[in-house]
Amino acid sequence: MAVNLRGKESDGFLAAGTQAVQLASRYLLDHWGMSRGVVQKESHHSIVSAEDLRSEEIILGFLEKEFPGHSFLSEERGQVQRHSEFTWIVDPLDGSSYYVRGLRSFSISLALLHEGQPIVGIVACPSDAEFFTAVKAGGAYLNGRRVTVSSQEKLQDGILSFSHSFLRAPQYAGPRNDLVPSCRSIRGGGSCAQELCCLACGRTDGFIAPSQSLWDFAAGAILIEEAGGRLTDFAGQAPCYSALRCKDFPVVASNGLVHGRIVASLAGCISS
């Protein structure tokens, strides 16, 4: 079980993480839509750009100087394991395909785990000048203003967001055909971290994304929690962060009020 950290200690982690992400944000804005170095990863749906790699270098370089004894897990470089109770989780550019084409749906996601539990979450959406932060038991904030999830109780009046994989894959046809017509409006695709932030500040009411990696949702998870919402797997179980690595967690996030309805629709579907 994670021990309680002093407020000043958590604030120090947040301040350092904020500086690292702001440095990377400025770099990404300066190169937005201009990338010439793009490489396909595991499929044509996933790419890595030169800007992904440079953003990661900026964040890791800053944090490793500040906290040389901490562990790190980042999307492109992988894991650097040290004998530490602290692990930084880094997605240096979530939404690379949008970023390289000059679209706005991209973000930077940074979380800090203490003994396997998120205690700090930071998501920057540079193109919208939005900066989301959360500290365990300290609330969720957008540009310094406290935010909460929506109070929408009925799915029929709600807005749901879905990842590309949920909208494309045939194994989700059943819940897709149930949920899409059941809500008022939908959003599709986009950056996972950014969509979780939209949920945390009450713009949307639910988000479904199969096969997510820890760096995709760790920061968003604490933002959702501190904003009053829920994030679980398709069976309604909370993440076990210490056991997760790559693309093995099917995310369901919501304001909490419509969570049961979404999970019920997903019951029995393949989630990997």
N, C-alpha and C positions, 0 to 999 in steps of 0.2 A: 504493500500500500504506500502510495506517495506521501511524503511528509509535507506539512504546510511550510511554504516559503514565506520569508518576511516580505512585506509589501515593497520595501526599497529594492530588494533583490529582484523581484519580478519586474519592477519598473525599470531597473537597469537592463534586463534582458530585452524588454520592449523597446527601450531607447536605442540600444545597439542594433536590434533587428530593423527598426524604423530607418536608421541611417543607411544600413546596407541596402534595403529595398528602395529607398529614395535615390541612391546612387545608380542602381540598376534601372530604375524608372526613367531617369534622365537620359541614360544611354539608349534605351529602347525607343523613346520618343524621337531622339535625334536620327534614328535609322529606320523609323517606321515606314513600311511599304517600299523600302529600297533594297531589300536583301537580294544578294546575288549568289549566296552560298547555301543551297538547300539540298538536303539529302533525305531520301525516303528511309524510314525505319522499318518496323516489322510488316507494314502493309502500305498500300497507297493512301490509306486514310491517315497516316501518321508520318510527320516529317520532323527533322531537326534543322534549324538554320544556324548560320554563323552567329546570329544575334542571341539564340538560345545559349550557345556555348560561352559567349562573352558575358552575358548577363549572369550566368552561373559563376564564372570566374570572379566577377565583381563582388557578388554576395559572399561566396565562400572565402575569398581573399580577405574581406573585411572581418567576417566573423571568426575566422581561424586566428587572426591576430588578436582579437578581443578575448577569445575563449579557446586557447590552444589545447586544452585538455578535453574539450567536448567532442562527442561523436557527431557525424553528419551522414545524412542520406539525401542524395540529390538525384534528379531525374537522369541527367546525362552522365555525371561522373560515377554515380553509384554510391556505395557505402564506404565510409571511413570509420571504422569501429575502434573506439578507445575505451579504457576502463573509466567510464563516466556514467553518472546517473542522468546526464543531459544529452539529448540528441536533437539536432536541428534538422528539419525536413524542408527541402527546398525544391520548388518548381520555378525555375528562372523565367519561363515564358510559357504560360498555359494559353493555348489557342494560337499556336504557331502558324497554322494554315491561314488564319484570318490576318494575323499580323503582317505576314510577308506580302499580302495583297492589299494592304492599306485599310483593312476593316477594323472596327473598333472593339470587337469581342476578344480581347486578350487581357491577361493579367499576370501578376507575379504573386506567388503564394509562398509564405514562410511560416512555419510553426516550430515551436520548441516543446519537446516532450520531456517531462521529468518523471523518471522511473516508469516510463511507458504510458504516461497520460499527458494530453495537451495542456499546457499552462499559458502559452502565448500564441496568438494567431494574428498574422498580418496579411492582408491582401490589398495590393495596389492595382487600380485600373487606370493606368496612366492617360489613356486617350480621353477619359471622362473626368480627369483630375479628382478621382475619388480614392480615398485611403481608409481602409477598414482595419480596425484593431480590436483585440479582445485580450484580456488577462483573466485567468481563472478567478471566479467570484468577484470580478470587477466590472462586469457589463460589456456590451458591445458598442462600438463607436464608429461613426462615419464622419471623417474630417473633424473629429473632436466632439461631435454631437451624439448623444446616446440614442441608440436605435433599438427597436423591438420588432418581433415578427407580427404578422397581421392577426386580426381577431376574427378572420373569416371562418365560420363554422360549417358552411355547406359547400360541398365540392361544386355544385351546380352554379355557384356564384364566384368560383375561384379561378385563378390562373395557375396552370401547371406548366413546368418546364421539363423537357425530355432531352436526353443526350442523343447523338446520332445513332449510337449502337442500339438503343431501345427502339428508335423509330425504324431502323433498317432490318434488324434481325428477325427471322421468321419465328423463333421460339417465343417471342414476346407478342405475337399477334393477338392472343386472347386478352391479356390485360390492356394492350394498346387499344383494341377495339372497344373495350369497356371504358377506359379512362378518358381517352381523347374526346369522345362525344359527350361525356358526363360533366365536363367542366365548361366554364364560360369561354375561356380562351386558352391558347397554348403558345409556348415558345419552344423552338427546336434548335439543338446544337449549341454552339457557344462554348466559352471557357467554363469548366466545371466550377472552379473557384469563384468566378464572377457570378455565376448563377446562384451559388450558395449565398453570396453577399446580397443579391437581389431578394432572396428569401429572408435573410436575417433582418433587412430593413423594411420588410412589409410590402415590397413591390409585387411579389408572387407568393403563392401559398404552398407549393409543393414542387419537388424536383426528384426525378428518377434517372439514374445513370448506372447501368451495369458495368462490371469489370473496371473499376477504378483503382488506381494506385494510391498509395499512402500520401504521396506528395500532391495528388489532385485534390484531396479533401480534408487533410489534417487541420489546416488553418481555418477552413470554412466550418469544420465541425465545432470548434470552440466558439466561433462567432455565432453559429446557430444556437448552441447551448446557452451562451450568455445573453442572447437576444430572446430567449424563452421558447425556442423550438426544439425539435428532435431530429437526430440523424441516426439511422439504423441500417441494417441490411434488409433484404427482401422479406425475411422472416420476422422482422421487428426486433432483432438483437443488436445491441450496441457493438461497435468495433472493439476488437482486442488489438490495440495498436502495436503492442510489442511483437505480435505474431504476423503482422502484415508487411508485405513488401510490394510486389508488382502486380497490378491488374487482377487482384483477387477479392475485391470487395464490391458488392452491388449496393450502391447508395440509394437510400430513400430518405429524403429530408423534407420536413414540413413545419408548419407553424404549431404542430402538435395536435391541433383540433381536427384536422382531416387525416391524420396519420393512419389511424385504424382502417379507414375506408380505402386508402391507397394500398396498404399492406394486404388487406383482404383480397383485393383484386389481383395481387401478385402471387398469392398462395399457389404453390404447386408448379410455378413456371421455372424453367431452367435459368439459373442466375449466374452462370460462369461463362 
